[in-house]
Amino acid sequence: MKKTVLAIAVVSQLPCAFYSYADSSNADTVVVTANRFEQPAKSVLASTITVTKQDIAALQAHSALEVLRTLSGVEVVSSGGKAQATSIFLRGTGSKHTLMLLDGVRINSSTTGGSSIGLIPAFAIEKIEIIKGPRAAAYGSDAIGGIISITTSKDFTSEHQGRVGYGSHDHSLLGWKSVGQLNDTTHGEVIVSQEKSDGYKVLAASPDSEEDGYKAQTFVGHLQHQFNAEWQGKLTLHKVDSYAKYATSNMIELKQKKTDTESELLAGLLRYAQGDFFSELQISTRYNEATDGLADDSDAKQIIRTRQNVLSWLNNSVLADAVHLQVGLEYSQDKADLLGSYSSSYDETEKHMQSVFFTSSTDINDVTFEVSGRYDDSSTFGNHTTWNGGVGYWITDELQILGNFGTAYKEPSFNDLYWPNSGNPNLKPEDSKSRELVVKGFHELLSWELSVYRTDLQDMIDWKNVGGSVWKPSNVARARIEGIELSATIETGPIEHKLSATWKKAEDASDGSLLDKRAQNNYSWAMLYSQDQWRGTITTNYVGNRADSSKWLGSYITVDTGVSYLWNHQTSIGIKVENLFDEDYETGYYGSANTYYKGNERTLFAEVGYQF
């Protein structure tokens, strides 16, 4: 059985299969993110979740955030709508401890460490991969809790579709997507969308008339060319222009501010493949400019500009029909500038890193072994070595058990190190050690996964008030995160059930206090109905009690439901209601104003799609 899995991995390296993916219900779902090469999901020695375009459509999700909320081990904590600040906690680690990839390119911010994925239109997403557990040995800094990878490119089958939607809070969406063949060897894809919403009153203490809305315009383009049987090239461009309003405090009163953001990502990939060997050379550049000021433009503005340039070279081969070996080199450069009439710039505005890494796996009968390592040489912190080891055993053809141990780290951001009058240039990187035991079951009408894990973090960076309105970061915290995750997919005729449960304890190891905003219990149940031209969904999410700012946030339950009808082979009509029972809940405290962030009330959104 394992030789068959390896054979599939070899075939998936061929150019014709490079950008094609299987449905998540298929036993041969292909995973790319775990080890930076395509492999069947069954051969990945990690806890993984793959969400396909079909899954997203079944949930009638309008953003990746709606999908992530339903998955085991993932917590999404919003400070407003899709454009406002959102934290994603993967296995209890911080939002900055999760590596975010968009079409294979790192999109974590150089200044905050986090990332924003809420404005990526759901109809543009082909696949989301979540790899839980440390992956620094493959990807470097940031991948302590795991990786969330979003793919917008597809297999370039000819397709054209338009979408129009409208709903509560004057929420509107216009989108178009065209995929096709330009000639015998060239394919292209273009996605454009505009989305806006008046939003809702996010902070409880804000005036009733003050709503925190947003607007975003998105462009995505892919161009792929097959030069000959061995050589293939691809260009990718993402561009997003947006603004978002949010509430803040000057220690005396609440004020409304807004952020105008311009973001561009350009990536080029050249690939050579012959037999069991392939090599990829990728270069990418990502630019982001965020202008922050009062919503009425009555005060000075602050501008943060960042640029991330990455050059990577991957080489993969299968040796002696039994050993898969990958060796890679990577160079990255980060630049950041802080401008504006009321702030000075960073003391240092540039850093770079050179890296070398490898991954090797082998199958011996029903046992798979995997080891990976990475050496990073940072201009700011010197060298850092990380590694990961795993072993998997097929007990039967339907039951697999696997174990993993790995190390990871996270470099301090530009804000941590050099924020004017607050940064701490003496900070050290955060380090982690993680271990997990996973059991997976694959049956005809049931697939399930049970994971038990523990992560120990050292030198966690914590920002504390040092007097007045001044906050400074320091390496003071040690964290211990232990958890159990259970997920299952059950098919019962026309209804598919997706269930997930997470139990965890994320605490400060020095005093036992709980880490902020991490619920100890999370449960989700999604029922997906499909029969003839009708589609329906009911999703129930439970979020348990959480600590935040030395206070407690109560548990809550939200229910979302939707129905869609395929009018003909080209036209679909859908309606979705979020927070069906209008649950009143809080997502977090805003400390300086002694108030809290409110969850959104019941909303309705209707959408029409046309495809040909």
C-alpha positions, 0 to 999 in steps of 0.5 A: 500500500505504501508503494502505491502512495509513493507512486502517486507522489511521483506521478504528481510531480509531472507538469500535467498535474502540477496545478490540479487538485482533488476533491477533499472527499477523495482518498487521493486528495493532494497536499502541497503545503506540508513539505513544499511538494505535492503528495497524497494526503494519506502520505502526509505525516501531520495533522492536515485539513484540506478545504476545496472550492466545492467545500467553500461553495457548500458552506456558502462562505463569503470569506476564508474566515468563515471557513476557518471558524468551522475547523478543529484547532483553529480559532478566529477572533475578530475585532469587527468585520472582515477588514478589521483586525482579526487574530487566527489562533492555530492550536492555541499559538498566537496569530503571529505564530501561524505562517500564512501563504497566498499562492505559495508566497508568505504574506505575514506582515514584517511589522506586526507578524500577523496577516489579513486574509478576510478580504480575499473573495471566497469565489476566488479561492480554489483550496485552503490547506491547514497544516497543524504543528511546527513547520519551521524546518521547511519554511523558517520563521513564523510556522510555530503553530502551523501553516494556513495556505490559500490557493487561487489558481486552478487547473485552467479549465475554461470557465467564466463566472460573475457574481452579484450579492447584497445584504445587511449593513448595505453589504454588496459584492460584485465579482468576475472570474475568467479562466481559459486557454490563450493558445496551445501552450498558454493559459490564463486566469483573471479575477476582479471583485469589489466589496463594501459594507457599512459595517456595524458598531464594533465597540460597545461604548461607541456611539450608536451612529458610528459604524465601522465599515469597509471597502475593498477592490481586488485583482488576481491574475495568473499566466502559465506557459508550457515551454516544452515537455520539461519546462513550465513558467507561471506569473501571479499578480495580486492587488488589493486596495481597501479602507476600513474604519475602526474605533480607538481611544486617546485615553479620554474619549473614543474616536473613529479612525480609518486605515487605507491599505494598498497591497501588491504581490508579484511572483514568478515561477520557473519549473523543470521536471523530468522523470522523478526529478523536478526543480523550481525557481521562484522569485516574489515581491510583496509591497504593502502601504497602510495609511492610518488616521482619523476618519474625518481626516482632522489629524496627522496621518501615519504611513507604514510601508513594507516590502518583502522580497524572496528568492527560493530554489527547490530541488526534488527527487525520488531515489531508488524508488524508496526515498524522496529527497528535497533540498532547497535554498532561500534568500529573503529581504524585508524592508519597513518604513514608518512615515508621518508628521507625528512619528519618527521612523524605525531605527533599522529599516532592513533585514535579510536572511539566507537559508538552506533546508532539506526534507527526506521521507522513505517507506518501509512496508507499512511504515513511513519515516520523515525528517527535515531540517533548516539552517537560517542565517539572519542579519539581525539574530545570527543563525538558527537551526530547526528540525522536524521528525515523524513516523507513520504506521498503517495498522490496517488499510483504513487506520493510520497512526503517526507521531511528530516532534519538531522545533520552530521559532519566530523572529521579533517584528520591526514593531517589536524591535524598533517602534519609536519610543517603545521597541526593544532592540534586545529582544530574542526570537521566540522558540518552541518544541512541539510533539503530537500523536495522531490517529486517522481513519479512512472508511467508506462513509466516514473519515476521522482524525484524533490528535493529541499535542503539546507545545512549549514556548520559550522567550515569548514576547509580551507587551506590557504597560510601563507607565502612562500610555507607554507599552514595551515588549520583552522576552518574559513569558513561557507558555505551555499549550496542551490539547486534543482535537477530533474531527469527522466527516460522515455521509448520510445520503444527501446530507454530509456532516462535518464535526469538529471538537477541540479541548485545550489548555493554553497557559503561562508556564510561570504562573498557570494563568491562561493565555488571552482569547484562547477558548478551552473548548470549541465545537462545530457541526456543519450539515451540508445538504445536496439533492438535485438542484438544491443545496443547503447548509446549517452550521453551529459553532460553540466557543467556550469561556476565554480569558482576556485582559485579566477578565473573562469572556463568556461562551456563546453559540452561533448558528448560520444557515443558507440555501441555494438553487441551481436555476439551470446549468448556468445560474444559481441563486443563494441566500445565507443568514449568519447568527440566525438567532441573533446571539449577543456575544463579545469577541474581546476587550478593548483595555484602554477604553474599558469596553469590549468588541461586539460580535455581529448581529443577525445578517442576511446576504443574497447572491446570484451567480452566472457561469458559462 
